């Protein structure tokens, strides 16, 4: 009886582990559509700051063609994007030069969370500086 319980518990743990792994799989097709920046979290060597709901923040439209249209106030800018790994996104200029690299922290049909490493403010070892952008799908 104890052996059956142990095997059942191990099986349930295995199923839970597989389910968690499946939830972390990024489906790049979910990027396609309109995304609005909701908030931005910035971290600089232990100091952090969260900005929420800026009225002049950009919205981004990801197209099937690999193009992004960024709209900020009256300005519109277009560039390219590419998912280069299961969790990495690169923005490129029209001549294919990398502009920015992001780690896709979360992506589903309603939420997109991108993390971008920033240049440290102070030179030296052990510097940590990044920005996390939170988007909602329109």
C-alpha positions as a Markdown table, in Angstrom:
| # | Residue | x | y | z |
|---|---|---|---|---|
| 1 | Unk | 0.0 | 0.0 | 0.0 |
| 2 | Unk | 2.8 | 2.4 | 0.9 |
| 3 | Unk | 4.6 | 1.6 | -2.4 |
| 4 | Unk | 1.5 | 2.5 | -4.4 |
| 5 | Unk | 1.1 | 5.8 | -2.5 |
| 6 | Unk | 4.8 | 6.6 | -3.2 |
| 7 | Unk | 4.5 | 5.8 | -6.9 |
| 8 | Unk | 1.3 | 7.8 | -7.2 |
| 9 | Unk | 2.9 | 10.8 | -5.5 |
| 10 | Unk | 5.9 | 10.6 | -7.8 |
| 11 | Unk | 3.6 | 10.4 | -10.8 |
| 12 | Unk | 1.6 | 13.5 | -9.6 |
| 13 | Unk | 4.8 | 15.4 | -9.1 |
| 14 | Unk | 6.0 | 14.5 | -12.6 |
| 15 | Unk | 2.7 | 15.6 | -14.1 |
| 16 | Unk | 2.9 | 18.9 | -12.2 |
| 17 | Unk | 6.5 | 19.5 | -13.4 |
| 18 | Unk | 5.5 | 18.8 | -17.0 |
| 19 | Unk | 2.5 | 21.1 | -16.7 |
| 20 | Unk | 4.7 | 23.9 | -15.4 |
| 21 | Unk | 7.2 | 23.4 | -18.2 |
| 22 | Unk | 4.4 | 23.6 | -20.8 |
| 23 | Unk | 3.1 | 26.9 | -19.3 |
| 24 | Unk | 6.6 | 28.5 | -19.7 |
| 25 | Unk | 6.7 | 27.7 | -23.5 |
| 26 | Unk | 6.6 | 30.9 | -25.5 |
| 27 | Unk | 4.4 | 30.9 | -28.6 |
| 28 | Unk | 5.8 | 33.7 | -30.9 |
| 29 | Unk | 2.5 | 33.8 | -32.8 |
| 30 | Unk | 0.9 | 35.4 | -29.7 |
| 31 | Unk | 3.0 | 38.5 | -30.3 |
| 32 | Unk | 1.0 | 39.4 | -33.4 |
| 33 | Unk | -1.4 | 42.3 | -32.7 |
| 34 | Unk | -1.6 | 45.6 | -30.8 |
| 35 | Unk | 0.1 | 46.0 | -27.4 |
| 36 | Unk | -0.1 | 49.0 | -25.1 |
| 37 | Unk | 2.6 | 49.7 | -22.5 |
| 38 | Unk | 0.9 | 49.7 | -19.0 |
| 39 | Unk | 3.9 | 50.1 | -16.7 |
| 40 | Unk | 7.6 | 50.1 | -16.7 |
| 41 | Unk | 9.8 | 48.8 | -13.8 |
| 42 | Unk | 13.5 | 50.0 | -13.7 |
| 43 | Unk | 16.2 | 48.5 | -11.5 |
| 44 | Unk | 19.6 | 50.1 | -11.0 |
| 45 | Unk | 22.0 | 48.4 | -8.5 |
| 46 | Unk | 19.4 | 48.0 | -5.7 |
| 47 | Unk | 17.3 | 51.1 | -6.5 |
| 48 | Unk | 14.1 | 50.5 | -8.3 |
| 49 | Unk | 11.2 | 52.6 | -9.6 |
| 50 | Unk | 7.8 | 51.6 | -11.1 |
| 51 | Unk | 6.0 | 54.0 | -13.5 |
| 52 | Unk | 2.4 | 53.2 | -14.3 |
| 53 | Unk | -0.1 | 54.3 | -17.0 |
| 54 | Unk | 1.7 | 57.0 | -18.9 |
| 55 | Unk | -0.7 | 58.8 | -21.3 |
| 56 | Unk | 2.1 | 59.4 | -23.8 |
| 57 | Unk | 3.5 | 55.9 | -23.7 |
| 58 | Unk | 3.8 | 54.0 | -26.9 |
| 59 | Unk | 1.6 | 51.3 | -28.4 |
| 60 | Unk | 3.2 | 48.6 | -30.6 |
| 61 | Unk | 1.6 | 46.7 | -33.4 |
| 62 | Unk | 3.4 | 43.5 | -34.3 |
| 63 | Unk | 2.7 | 42.3 | -37.9 |
| 64 | Unk | 3.0 | 38.8 | -39.3 |
| 65 | Unk | 5.6 | 40.2 | -41.7 |
| 66 | Unk | 8.1 | 40.7 | -38.8 |
| 67 | Unk | 7.5 | 44.5 | -38.7 |
| 68 | Unk | 6.6 | 46.6 | -35.7 |
| 69 | Unk | 4.7 | 49.9 | -35.9 |
| 70 | Unk | 5.3 | 52.0 | -32.8 |
| 71 | Unk | 2.9 | 54.8 | -32.1 |
| 72 | Unk | 3.8 | 57.5 | -29.5 |
| 73 | Unk | 1.6 | 60.6 | -29.4 |
| 74 | Unk | 1.5 | 61.8 | -33.1 |
| 75 | Unk | 4.7 | 60.0 | -34.0 |
| 76 | Unk | 4.9 | 56.7 | -35.8 |
| 77 | Unk | 8.1 | 54.6 | -36.2 |
| 78 | Unk | 8.6 | 51.3 | -37.9 |
| 79 | Unk | 11.3 | 48.7 | -37.4 |
| 80 | Unk | 11.6 | 44.9 | -37.5 |
| 81 | Unk | 11.5 | 42.2 | -34.9 |
| 82 | Unk | 12.7 | 38.6 | -34.6 |
| 83 | Unk | 12.3 | 35.9 | -32.0 |
| 84 | Unk | 15.8 | 34.5 | -31.9 |
| 85 | Unk | 15.3 | 31.9 | -29.1 |
| 86 | Unk | 12.3 | 30.6 | -27.3 |
| 87 | Unk | 12.5 | 33.5 | -24.9 |
| 88 | Unk | 14.5 | 36.2 | -26.7 |
| 89 | Unk | 13.2 | 39.0 | -28.9 |
| 90 | Unk | 15.3 | 41.4 | -31.0 |
| 91 | Unk | 14.3 | 44.7 | -32.5 |
| 92 | Unk | 16.1 | 45.6 | -35.7 |
| 93 | Unk | 16.5 | 48.6 | -38.0 |
| 94 | Unk | 15.2 | 48.3 | -41.6 |
| 95 | Unk | 18.8 | 47.4 | -42.6 |
| 96 | Unk | 18.8 | 44.5 | -40.1 |
| 97 | Unk | 21.1 | 46.1 | -37.5 |
| 98 | Unk | 20.1 | 45.1 | -33.9 |
| 99 | Unk | 18.5 | 48.0 | -31.9 |
| 100 | Unk | 17.5 | 46.2 | -28.7 |
| 101 | Unk | 17.3 | 42.7 | -27.2 |
| 102 | Unk | 14.6 | 41.7 | -24.8 |
| 103 | Unk | 13.9 | 38.6 | -22.8 |
| 104 | Unk | 10.3 | 37.5 | -23.0 |
| 105 | Unk | 9.3 | 37.0 | -19.4 |
| 106 | Unk | 5.6 | 36.3 | -20.1 |
| 107 | Unk | 3.5 | 36.1 | -23.2 |
| 108 | Unk | -0.1 | 35.0 | -23.5 |
| 109 | Unk | -3.2 | 36.3 | -25.4 |
| 110 | Unk | -3.6 | 39.2 | -22.9 |
| 111 | Unk | -0.2 | 40.0 | -21.3 |
| 112 | Unk | 3.4 | 40.6 | -22.6 |
| 113 | Unk | 6.3 | 41.2 | -20.3 |
| 114 | Unk | 9.7 | 42.1 | -21.7 |
| 115 | Unk | 13.0 | 42.6 | -19.8 |
| 116 | Unk | 15.8 | 44.6 | -21.3 |
| 117 | Unk | 19.3 | 44.8 | -19.8 |
| 118 | Unk | 20.5 | 48.4 | -19.6 |
| 119 | Unk | 24.0 | 49.9 | -19.4 |
| 120 | Unk | 25.0 | 50.4 | -15.8 |
| 121 | Unk | 25.1 | 54.0 | -14.6 |
| 122 | Unk | 28.5 | 53.4 | -12.8 |
| 123 | Unk | 31.3 | 51.5 | -14.4 |
| 124 | Unk | 32.7 | 48.6 | -12.5 |
| 125 | Unk | 32.0 | 44.9 | -11.5 |
| 126 | Unk | 28.8 | 43.6 | -10.1 |
| 127 | Unk | 26.5 | 46.1 | -11.7 |
| 128 | Unk | 22.9 | 45.2 | -12.4 |
| 129 | Unk | 20.7 | 47.4 | -14.4 |
| 130 | Unk | 17.5 | 46.5 | -16.3 |
| 131 | Unk | 14.0 | 47.5 | -17.3 |
| 132 | Unk | 10.8 | 45.4 | -17.4 |
| 133 | Unk | 8.0 | 46.6 | -19.6 |
| 134 | Unk | 4.4 | 45.3 | -19.0 |
| 135 | Unk | 2.0 | 45.4 | -22.0 |
| 136 | Unk | -1.7 | 44.5 | -22.4 |
| 137 | Unk | -3.2 | 43.5 | -25.7 |
| 138 | Unk | -5.7 | 45.8 | -27.3 |
